[in-house]
Amino acid sequence: MKTRITELFGIEHPIIQGGMHYVGFAEMAAAVSNAGGLGIITGLTQGTPEKLAREIERCKGMTDKPFGVNLTFLPSVTPPDYPGFVEAIVKSGVKAVETAGNNPAKWLPALKEAGIKVIHKCTSVRHSLKAEAIGCDAVSVDGFECGGHPGEDDVPNFILLPRAAEELKIPFVASGGMADGRSLVAALALGAEGMNMGTRFIATVDAPVHQNVKDALVKASELDTRLIMRPLRNTERVLTNAAVERLLTKEKEMGDKLSFGDIAAEVAGVYPKILRDGDMDAGGWSCGMVAGLIHDIPTVKELIDRIMAEADEIIARRLQGLRAA
């Protein structure tokens, strides 16, 4: 399947693996790229620019296909070494970067000068247009269904994607609720040029996370995510567990007196405990509503091959059949 996204990134299938904290290691990125998609190493998970450079080299030893790096720009009293991370990416020769969080304009000149294609994650049309205006090559449009931070507008993809198609000139992919061939065809029909999957890729054999996490996703339904940190206007969609329900109780009881410190135990530093160690009640971790569409744990190649076969079947048979009728 050829779209502007496959052409932009030099990939076979219009499927991108989103950057995910403590998931986006070399094993994950290489598996997706080897299967024809665009794998993504999560930069901040590596901790330092030096470790990121080593992880990129490790990934190069696992695939000769294109892969990218996610770099999330977060407001912080003590920010990460962003100049160092950008330098490590540029020197590595990686040609794709997924940016997220704050406006990446400051870092675009260095990335673009190195011939790197930049796709920025956005949760609204206005932010997507800003990304286009500052020179991003593509946008990942994240609907309200997505795991992680869906923004504060609460617009689902059935509205957000066609609105983006009405306004944007650069290509964009659909993110949030993406799981299978149906998702891909729907995204294409609504104006996207491909799809970004996060949660679905965690429930694969290749994902470098604890088996408890994969099993939890198979067990979960579409009703098992919660929105946390909404009173702080830093909303995150997570899979429910004891710590998350405890956090929500605090939010309700404290109202506008809530501060981040009040819920830090449930959200700060919990990713290694959950994704690496399998402690499923340690705290809140990003998970999309798409968990309701996850019923098995295939290899990444099996998943992507299945998605593309389903998409071809829907387009060639079901939709063509409806047209003929």
For each residue, the residues with C-beta under 8 A, 3 or more apart:
1: 6 13 14 308 311 312
2: 6 7
3: 6 7 14 171 188 193 194
4: 7 8 138 171 193
5: 8 9 11 14 16 138 171 173 193 194
6: 1 2 3 9 10 11 12 13 14 194
7: 2 3 4 10
8: 4 5 117 137 138 171
9: 5 6 16 38 66 68 95 96 117
10: 6 7 66 95
11: 5 6 14 15 33 36 37 38 65 66
12: 6 36 37
13: 1 6 35 36 37 194 304 307 308
14: 1 3 5 6 11 173 184 188 193 194 195
15: 11 32 36 37 38 184 194 195 196 197 304 307
16: 5 9 37 38 40 98 119 140 173 194 195 196 197
17: 20 24 28 29 32 37 38 39 40 196 197 198 201
18: 40 70 98 121 140 175 196 197 198 201
19: 24 40 41 42 43 69 70 71 72 98 100
20: 17 23 24 28 42 198 201 202 286
21: 24 42 44 45 271 275 286
22: 42 45 209 271 272 275 276
23: 20 28 42 45 198 201 202 207 208 209 275
24: 17 19 20 21 28 29 40 41 42 45 70
25: 28 29 41 42 45 55 208
26: 29 30 41 55 56 58 59 62
27: 30 31 62 206 207 208
28: 17 20 23 24 25 31 32 39 40 41 201 206 207 208 300
29: 17 24 25 26 32 33 39 40 41 59 63 67 68
30: 26 27 33 34 39 59 62 63 67
31: 27 28 34 35 39 204 206 299 300 301
32: 15 17 28 29 35 37 38 39 40 67 201 300 304
33: 11 29 30 36 37 38 39 63 65 66 67
34: 30 31 39 62 63 65 300 301
35: 13 31 32 300 301 303 304 305
36: 11 12 13 15 33 65 304 308
37: 11 12 13 15 16 17 32 33 304
38: 9 11 15 16 17 32 33 66 67 68 96
39: 17 28 29 30 31 32 33 34 59 63 65 67 68
40: 16 17 18 19 24 28 29 32 67 68 69 70 96 98
41: 19 24 25 26 28 29 46 52 55 56 59 67 68 69 70
42: 19 20 21 22 23 24 25 45 46 69 70
43: 19 46 52 69 70 71 72 85 89
44: 21 47 70 71 72 74 80 85
45: 21 22 23 24 25 42
46: 41 42 43 51 52 54 55
47: 44 51
48: 51 52 81 84
49: 52 53 81 84 85 87 88
50: 53 54 88
51: 46 47 48 54 55
52: 41 43 46 48 49 55 56 69 85 88 89
53: 49 50 56 57 88 91 92
54: 46 50 51 57 58
55: 25 26 41 46 51 52 58 59
56: 26 41 52 53 59 60 69 88 89 92 94
57: 53 54 60 61 92
58: 26 54 55 61 62
59: 26 29 30 39 41 55 56 62 63 67
60: 56 57 63 64
61: 57 58
62: 26 27 30 34 58 59
63: 29 30 33 34 39 59 60 67
64: 60
65: 11 33 34 36 39
66: 9 10 11 33 38 95 96
67: 29 30 32 33 38 39 40 41 59 63 94 96
68: 9 29 38 39 40 41 94 95 96 97 98 119
69: 19 40 41 42 43 52 56 89 92 94 96 97 98
70: 18 19 24 40 41 42 43 44 97 98 99 100
71: 19 43 44 82 85 86 89 97 98 99 100 104 107
72: 19 43 44 99 100 101
73: 82 99 100 101 102 103 104 107
74: 44 79 80 101 102
75: 102
76: 79 80
77:
78:
79: 74 76 82
80: 44 74 76 85
81: 48 49 84 85
82: 71 73 79 85 86 107
83: 86 87
84: 48 49 81 87 88
85: 43 44 49 52 71 80 81 82 88 89
86: 71 82 83 89 90 107 110 111
87: 49 83 84 90 91 110
88: 49 50 52 53 56 84 85 91 92
89: 43 52 56 69 71 85 86 92 94 97 111 114 116
90: 86 87 110 111 114 116
91: 53 87 88
92: 53 56 57 69 88 89
93:
94: 56 67 68 69 89 97 116
95: 9 10 66 68 115 116 117
96: 9 38 40 66 67 68 69 116 117 118 119
97: 68 69 70 71 89 94 111 116 117 118 119
98: 16 18 19 40 68 69 70 71 118 119 120 121 140
99: 70 71 72 73 104 107 118 119 120 121 136
100: 19 70 71 72 73 120 121
101: 72 73 74 121
102: 73 74 75
103: 73 106 130 134
104: 71 73 99 107 108 118 120 134 136
105: 108 134 135
106: 103
107: 71 73 82 86 99 104 110 111
108: 104 105 111 112 118 134 135 136
109: 112 113
110: 86 87 90 107 113 114
111: 86 89 90 97 107 108 114 116 118
112: 108 109 115 116 118 135
113: 109 110
114: 89 90 110 111
115: 95 112
116: 89 90 94 95 96 97 111 112
117: 8 9 95 96 97 137 138
118: 96 97 98 99 104 108 111 112 135 136 137 138
119: 16 68 96 97 98 99 136 137 138 139 140 173
120: 98 99 100 104 131 136 138 139 140
121: 18 98 99 100 101 139 140 142 175
122: 127 128 130 131 139 140 141 142
123: 127 141 142 143 146 149 150 151 153
124: 127 128 151 153 155 160
125: 128 129 160 163 164 167 168
126: 129 130
127: 122 123 124 130 131 151
128: 122 124 125 131 132 139 141 164 167 168 172
129: 125 126 132 133 167 168
130: 103 122 126 127 133 134
131: 120 122 127 128 134 136 139 170
132: 128 129 136 139 168 169 170
133: 129 130
134: 103 104 105 108 130 131
135: 105 108 112 118
136: 99 104 108 118 119 120 131 132 139 170
137: 8 117 118 119 170 171
138: 4 5 8 117 118 119 120 170 171 172 173 193
139: 119 120 121 122 128 131 132 136 164 168 170 171 172 173
140: 16 18 98 119 120 121 122 172 173 175 196
141: 122 123 128 157 160 161 164 172 173 174 175 192
142: 121 122 123 146 148 149 150 151 175 176 196
143: 123 146 150 155 156 157 158 160 161 174 175 176 177
144: 150 151 153 154 155 156 157 160 176
145: 150 156 157 176 177 288 289 290
146: 123 142 143 150 175 176 177 198 237 288
147: 176 198 199 225 237 238 286 287 288 289 290
148: 142 198 236 237 286 288
149: 123 142 234 235 236 237 286
150: 123 142 143 144 145 146 154 176 227 235 237
151: 123 124 127 142 144 154 235
152: 233 235
153: 123 124 144
154: 144 150 151
155: 124 143 144 159 160 163
156: 143 144 145 159 160 176 177
157: 141 143 144 145 160 161 174 176 177 187 190
158: 143 161 162 190
159: 155 156 162 163
160: 124 125 141 143 144 155 156 157 163 164
161: 141 143 157 158 164 165 174 187 190 191 192
162: 158 159 165 166 190 191
163: 125 155 159 160 166 167
164: 125 128 139 141 160 161 167 168 172 191 192
165: 161 162 168 172 190 191 192
166: 162 163 191
167: 125 128 129 163 164
168: 125 128 129 132 139 164 165 171 172
169: 132
170: 131 132 136 137 138 139
171: 3 4 5 8 137 138 139 168 193 194
172: 128 138 139 140 141 164 165 168 191 192 193
173: 5 14 16 119 138 139 140 141 187 192 193 194 195 196
174: 141 143 157 161 177 178 183 186 187 190 192 194 195 196
175: 18 121 140 141 142 143 146 178 195 196 197 198
176: 142 143 144 145 146 147 150 156 157 288 289 290
177: 143 145 146 156 157 174 183 288 289 290 293
178: 174 175 183 184 187 195 196 197 200 290
179: 182 183 197 200 290 293 294
180: 183 184 200 293 306 307 310
181: 184 185 306 307 308 309 310 311 312 313 314
182: 179 185 186 310 314
183: 174 177 178 179 180 186 187 195 293 307
184: 14 15 178 180 181 187 188 194 195 307 308 310 311
185: 181 182 188 189 311 314 315 319
186: 174 182 183 189 190
187: 157 161 173 174 178 183 184 190 192 194 195
188: 3 14 184 185 191 192 193 194
189: 185 186
190: 157 158 161 162 165 174 186 187
191: 161 162 164 165 166 172 188
192: 141 161 164 165 172 173 174 187 188 195
193: 3 4 5 14 138 171 172 173 188
194: 3 5 6 13 14 15 16 171 173 174 184 187 188
195: 14 15 16 173 174 175 178 183 184 187 192
196: 15 16 17 18 140 142 173 174 175 178
197: 15 16 17 18 175 178 179 200 201
198: 17 18 20 23 146 147 148 175 201 202 286 288
199: 147 202 203 217 286 287 288 290 291 294
200: 178 179 180 197 203 204 290 293 294 303
201: 17 18 20 23 28 32 197 198 204 207 300 303
202: 20 23 198 199 207 209 213 214 217
203: 199 200 207 214 217 218 294 296 297
204: 31 200 201 207 214 297 298 299 300 303
205: 297 298 299 300
206: 27 28 31 299 300
207: 23 27 28 201 202 203 204 214 300
208: 23 25 27 28
209: 22 23 202 213 214 275 276
210: 213 214 274 275 276 277 278
211: 214 215 278
212: 215 216 278 279 280
213: 202 209 210 216 217 274 275 278 280
214: 202 203 204 207 209 210 211 217 218 297
215: 211 212 218 219
216: 212 213 219 220 239 280
217: 199 202 203 213 214 220 239 287 291 294
218: 203 214 215 294 295 296 297
219: 215 216
220: 216 217 224 225 239 287 291 292 294
221: 224 291 292
222: 225 289 290 291 292 293
223: 292
224: 220 221 239 240 291 292
225: 147 220 222 237 238 239 240 287 288 289 291
226: 237 238 239 240 244 245 248 284
227: 150 230 235 236 237
228: 235 236 238 244 247 248 251 263 266 267 284
229: 232 234 235 236 251 260 263 267
230: 227 233 235 251
231: 251 255 256 258
232: 229 258 259 260
233: 152 230
234: 149 229
235: 149 150 151 152 227 228 229 230
236: 148 149 227 228 229 267 284 286
237: 146 147 148 149 150 225 226 227 286 287 288 289
238: 147 225 226 228 244 284 285 286 287
239: 216 217 220 224 225 226 244 284 285 287 291
240: 224 225 226 244 245
241: 244 245 280 281 282 283 284
242: 245 246 281
243: 246 247 265 266 270 281 282 283 284
244: 226 228 238 239 240 241 247 248 266 283 284
245: 226 240 241 242 248 249
246: 242 243 249 250 266
247: 228 243 244 250 251 263 266 267 283 284
248: 226 228 244 245 251 252
249: 245 246 252 253
250: 246 247 253 254 258 262 263
251: 228 229 230 231 247 248 254 258 263
252: 248 249 255
253: 249 250
254: 250 251 257 258 262
255: 231 252 258
256: 231
257: 254
258: 231 232 250 251 254 255 262 263
259: 232 262
260: 229 232 263 264
261: 264
262: 250 254 258 259
263: 228 229 247 250 251 258 260 266 267
264: 260 261 267 268
265: 243 268 283
266: 228 243 244 246 247 263 270 283 284
267: 228 229 236 247 263 264 270 283 284
268: 264 265 283
269: 272 273
270: 243 266 267 273 274 282 283 284 285
271: 21 22 274 275 276 285
272: 22 269 275 276 277
273: 269 270 276 277 279 282 283
274: 210 213 270 271 277 278 279 280 282 283 285
275: 21 22 23 209 210 213 271 272 285
276: 22 209 210 271 272 273
277: 210 272 273 274 282
278: 210 211 212 213 274
279: 212 273 274 282
280: 212 213 216 241 274
281: 241 242 243
282: 241 243 270 273 274 277 279
283: 241 243 244 247 265 266 267 268 270 273 274
284: 226 228 236 238 239 241 243 244 247 266 267 270
285: 238 239 270 271 274 275
286: 20 21 147 148 149 198 199 236 237 238
287: 147 199 217 220 225 237 238 239 291
288: 145 146 147 148 176 177 198 199 225 237 291
289: 145 147 176 177 222 225 237 292
290: 145 147 176 177 178 179 199 200 222 293 294
291: 199 217 220 221 222 224 225 239 287 288 294
292: 220 221 222 223 224 289
293: 177 179 180 183 200 222 290
294: 179 199 200 203 217 218 220 290 291
295: 218
296: 203 218
297: 203 204 205 214 218
298: 204 205 302 303 306
299: 31 204 205 206 302 303
300: 28 31 32 34 35 201 204 205 206 207 303 304
301: 31 34 35 304 305
302: 298 299 305 306
303: 35 200 201 204 298 299 300 306 307
304: 13 15 32 35 36 37 300 301 307 308
305: 35 301 302 308 309
306: 180 181 298 302 303 309 310
307: 13 15 180 181 183 184 303 304 310 311
308: 1 13 36 181 184 304 305 311 312
309: 181 305 306 312 313
310: 180 181 182 184 306 307 313 314
311: 1 181 184 185 307 308 314 315
312: 1 181 308 309 315 316
313: 181 309 310 316 317 318
314: 181 182 185 310 311 317 318 319
315: 185 311 312 318 319 320
316: 312 313 319 320
317: 313 314 320 321
318: 313 314 315 321 322
319: 185 314 315 316 322 323
320: 315 316 317 323 324
321: 317 318 324 325
322: 318 319 325
323: 319 320
324: 320 321
325: 321 322
